[in-house]
Amino acid sequence: MNIDIIFKIAAIGILVTVLNQILIRSGREEQAMMVTLAGIVVVLMMVIHLINNLFNTVKTIFHLY
């Protein structure tokens, strides 16, 4: 497994946290919530792609079609 995906997820988390705090302190709570939701969606899409690769690898190893 490549460790780059962990660093990408961590970078997205840090970026979303910083943007969230900036937006909350400027009084834009709605935009802060949207940034948080967008970050969650991006990370979930990355994880779903990895899970799909895992299932395809398991199918290939055990010859399940």
N, C-alpha and C positions, 0 to 999 in steps of 0.2 A: 504494500500500500504506500502511496505517495504521501508525504507529510505536508505537501503544498496546500492540500485542501484544508487542513487544520489552520494553517496560517491565513488562508483566504477568509475562512469563517471568523477567525479572531479579528482580522482587519475590518471586516464588515461590522462586527459587533462594536469595535472601538469607534468607528466612524458614526454609526447610528447613535451611540451613546453621547458623543460630543455634539452632534447635531440636535439631538433631543434636548440636551441641557441648554444649548444656546437658544433654541426656540421657546422652551418653557420660561427661561429668564426674560425673554423679550415679550412675553404675554401671548404667545401663539400656541396654545395647548393643542388645538385641533391639528395644526400642521405637524406638531411634534408626534402626535398619535399616528398620523399618516406615515411619517418617516419610519417610525417603529414598525408599523405593519408592513411597509415595503421591505424593510430589512429582514423581517421574519419570512416573508414570502420568498425573497431571493435565497436565503439560506435553506429553506425547505425544498426549493427546486434543486439546489445543489445536492442535498441529501437524498432526494428521490432518485436523482440520476445515479448516485452511487449504489443505492439499494437495487435499482434495476440492473446495474452491472453485476452486483453480487448474485442476484437470482439467475441471470444468464450464465454466469460462471458455474453455479451449482448444477444447473440443467445440463451444461456441457460435460461436467465431470462425471455425473451419474447417468448420462445418456438419456435424459428425460426430454421427450419432445412433445 
